[in-house]
Amino acid sequence: MKTIFLSIILAVFALSVNAQKAENKINESAVPEGVKKAFNEKHPGMKALKWELDNGKYEVDFKNGKAKYIAVFSPEGKWLITGTELKKKDVPKKIMDHALSGEYKDWKFNQARSVETAEIPKEIIVEVEKGDDDTMLYYDADGNFLKAKKE
């Protein structure tokens, strides 16, 4: 169940990063106070750049330094996930060495992101592709390989 939930959240996150839909954008005034309060508690000092309502969940874009983040909250204000895309050069060497060797040595790096949920304090996901095949490689905060999942 936890894997299914995380997969759904990651799919929402990936879609929101790659294909922001104008029809989902909402004014901050339409965001419930509990959601705004949860955002301010989870990410103190951060300013919301844009809010969206997607599949009943509130997504907020914000920056911390130069890095752009997306956080997702339930309508009740429960924090679900925060993530950011990583440039290839910012992915830890241990992870890149593993991701581009062995079974995936002939695959192309597509993208990487760092995500955080209540259940998983930090996870790095590297997407590799070969032809029409996309695979997500999951690593813990220390760079240890956790699993591969075909998309």
PyMOL commands that set and color helices and strands:
alter all, ss='L'
color gray80, all
select helices_A, chain A and resi 2-18+22-24+28-30+33-42+88-90+93-99+102-104
alter helices_A, ss='H'
color red, helices_A
select strands_A, chain A and resi 25-26+48-54+57-64+67-73+79-86+108-116+123-130+133-140+145-150
alter strands_A, ss='S'
color yellow, strands_A
deselect
rebuild
show_as cartoon
